[in-house]
Amino acid sequence: MIDVALFVEHLRHGRGLSEHTIRSYRSDLAELTAFAVTRLGREPDHGDLDLDLLREWLYRGTRAGLARSTLARRSASVRAFTRWLEETGRTPIDQGVRLRAPKAESRLPRVLTEPQVEGILRSLAVRAEGDDAGARRDLAVVELLYGSGLRVSELVGADVDDVDLGRLTVRVTGKGGRQRVVPFGVPAAEALGRYVELARPRLVAGADAPPTAAFFVGSGGARLGTRAVHRLVARLLGDIPGTGPAGPHSLRHTAATHLLDGGADLRAVQELLGHASLGTTQIYTHVSTERLRESYRSAHPRA
């Protein structure tokens, strides 16, 4: 019997990983277990997870047309699991230490132009002028995502006490449980203030959900979920040209790129985004360079 549940608890309490990462690891290992059952004709145990089986599992994924990024994540999930098996004495050696997968594709993130962002915010502001509490919340959500470059998990995880409208800052908990204080601008503060005063009380009033400390709440009065934010942003970006995922992370990419375009220091952007490595932040310098190159090609007569 493979101890996936115990490994997941180890990830949650011993590694400080995000819930999104933990769900991905659990899903990958469930897929591996199902493959092993099919291949062996019985419930597998830890000793069955040898290098040949692991390689065959990844190969089947390749034949099924899985993206290289998915295969790379599967490889990382399994290698973390087999390392834990060896460290806890469940197997004598780490069978996954030599497992390799194709490197994830290196693609520049989707970034909106400033006029595109302004158009989105104007449309939300028009909706928020009415009596719709949800529209006021949606405007505040998008203003804060773009104004601060937060991850969607950080945005929905913020509590009322974490948002300081006077100092224009929000305290969030990022990857690995690391906390940081992130600034936002005056337009975001105005949208957040109207949400707190006019929308949030209505969303929580008379709701069936128990009282919550969450800053952003849904129509039922409970903490707003990441899926709801994904749906909101995907709907807003649906008609805007561009490649790449149309979700909240696009607004984070956009905020970082616009900061660098405006002359912000790379290390300051790293701190704002909560990146552990400066190398992760440097992808936005490539985005800025590519945007400059495209502008040159389209505008310069000798391009």
N, C-alpha and C positions, 0 to 999 in steps of 0.2 A: 504494500500500500504506500503510495507516494504522499508525503506530508506537505502538501501544498498549503493547507490552512495554517500550519505552524510557521511555515516560511513567510507567509503573508503577515502574520503577527510580528515576526522578527523585523520585517521591512517597516511596519507601521511604528513600532516602538523602539527599534534598535538603529534604524537608518535615517529616520526623519524625512522620508520621502513624501512627496505630495500624494494625495489620494488618487489623482489622475494616473500617476506613474504606477502606483500600487495596483490599480485596476488593470492596467496594461499588462503588468507582470502576471497577475492572476489569470487573465484571459489567455496569455501565451502558454502558460503551464497547463491550463485546462485543455488547450488544443494539443499540446504535446502528449498529455495523458491519454486523450482519446485516440491519437495516432498510435501510441504504444499498445493500447488494447487491441486495435485492429491488426497491428502487425504481429503481436504475440498470441492473440486469441485468448487472453486472460488479463486479469488485473495486474499491472506491472508493480514491481517494487523498485527500490532505489538502485539495486544492483543491475537492473535491466537497462538503465540509462547509460549505456556505453557510448563511445564516440561514434561508432557506426550508426547506431539508431539516431543519434542527434543529427548527424550529417544527412541521413536519409530524410529526416523530418524537414530540415531546411531545404533540401533538394526538391521535395514534393511541393513546398511553398513556391520555389522558383518556377517549377513546371506549371503551377496553378496561376502564374502571372502576378504574384504579389510584388508590390513595389520594393525597391532595394531598401528604402527606409524602414519598411515593415520587417524585412528579413534581418536587417541590422538590429532592430529592437528585439526581435525574437532571440537572436544570438546573445544579446546582452542579458535578457531575462534568464535564459538557460544557464549561462556562465555564472550569473549571480547565484542561481539555485544550486548548481553543482559545487560551487565553492562553499556554500553554506552546508551542504551535505558532508563535505570532507571536514570542515571546521568543527562540526558537531559530532563527528564520529559515526555518522550514518553510512558513509562509504569510506573505504581505505584510501582512495585517491580522488582527485578532482578530474572527472572524466571530461569536463567541458573546457579545460584550460587551453586545449589546442583547437577549439572550435572557432571557425572563422566564417564571416558572412560578407557579402558585397558591401562596400562602403556606401553609405547613404548618398543620394544624389545631392550635389551642391547647387542649390537654386537660390536666387535672390528672392527675398520675401516680397510680398505684394505691398506696395506703398501708394497711397492716394496723393494727389496733388492738393495744394492748399485750396484752390477753388472748389475742388470736389468735396473736401471736408466742410468748407463754408456752406456749400449747397445742402449737405446733409443736415448741418446744424440749423440752418434757416428753416428747412422743412419741419424739423422737430420743434423749433421754437413757435412756428405758426400753430401746430397742433396743440402745443402747451398753453396757448393763449385762451383756450376754452376751459371747460369745467371738468376735463378728464384728468383724474389723478394719475392714471397710468401714463398718460402722455407727458406730464410733468416729470414723472420718475424716469421715463425713457430719455428725455433730454438731459437730465442730471447724470444718468449712467454714461451716455456717450460723451458728454462734456468732460467727465472725470477720466474716462478711458483715454481720450485723446490728450487731455490737459496734463495728465500725470504719467502716461505710459504704463499703467498697471496691467498685470496679468488679470484675466477674468476671475481666477480663483481668489486673488487678493481683493478684488473689488467686492465680490459677493461675501467674502469673509470678514469685511470690515464691520465693526459695531458702531453704535451711535457715539460712544465715548472716544472712538478713534479719529473722528473727523473734527478738526478745529477750524471753523469758518473764520475765526478772528485772525489766526496766523496763516491761513490758507495752506494747511498741511493735513495729511492723512497718514495714520500709522497703520502699516500692513505687515502681515506675516507671509514671507515668501518661501522659496524652496529651501528645504533643510531646516525649516522652523526659524529662519533668520528674520528678525524684525528690522524694519527701517521706517523712517519718516520721509514722506514724499511730498513735495510742494505741488500746488496747482494754481492756476491763474484766476483772475477776477471773473471772467465769463463763467468758468466752472463754479466759482463760489456763489455767484448770483443764482445759477440754476439749482445748486444744492440747497441754498437758503430757501428758495421758493418751494422746493420739494419738501424740506423739513417742516415748513410752516403750513403749506396748503395741501400737500398730497399724502405724505406719510401718515398723518393722523387719520385721514379718511380710509386709507388702505388697511390700517390695523383696527379701526373702530368696528365693533360688532363681528369681528372675524372669529371663526371657529378655532383657529390655531391659538395655542397658549401665547402669552406675552413674550416678545422676543427683543433681544438687544441689537438685532441686526439693523444696520443702517438702511440698506435697501431691502424692501419687502415686496412680495407679489400681491396679487389681487386677493389672495386668501389670508393675508396678514402674516404669513411665515416668511423666513429668509428667502430672498430671491435666489433662484438656482442658476447655475452656469448655463444650462440648456436654454433657459429663457433669454439670457443675454445673447447667446449664440444665434438664436432665432431672430432676435431684434436686429442685430448687426448684419446678419446674412440678408435679411429683407431690405435693409437700407443700401447695401452694396450690390444688390442683385442686378440693377440696371446700369451699373458703372463699369465701363470697360476695364479689363485687366486680367491677369492670370494669377493663379495661386488661390489658396483658401480664402473665402469671404467671411471671416469671423472676427471676433474681438481682437485676436492677435494682429490683424491687419492694422488696427488703430494703434496698437503698441509699436509696431514697425514704423508706422507713419509718424508718430510722435518723435521717435528716436531720430529718424532721418531728417525731419524738419528742424530738430534741435541742432544737428550737425550742419545742415545747410545754413543755419543762422549763425554759425560760428561757435557753438558750444564746445567745450573741451571734452575729448573722448572719455577721460576718466570720470568727469562729472556725469556724463550720460550713463556710464557703467554703474555708478553709484545710484543714480535715479532709477535705473531699470532693475537693480538688484542682481546683476550678473556676478557670479563668483570669479569669472575669468574675463580679462580684458579682450581676449581673442574672440569671445562670443559677441562682444559689442562691436568689434571691428567689421563685422559683416555690413554694418550700416555705412561705413566709409566706402565700401564697394558699391552700395546702392547709390550714394551721393555721387560718386564718380561716374557711374553708368548714366544717371540722370543728366549730369553735365554733358556727357558725351552725346547723348541723344539730342539735347538742346542745341549743341554745336552742329550736329549733322543736319538738323532741320532748319537752322537759322543762318549759318555762315555760308556766304556765296561760294567759298572755296573749299567747302567740306566735301 
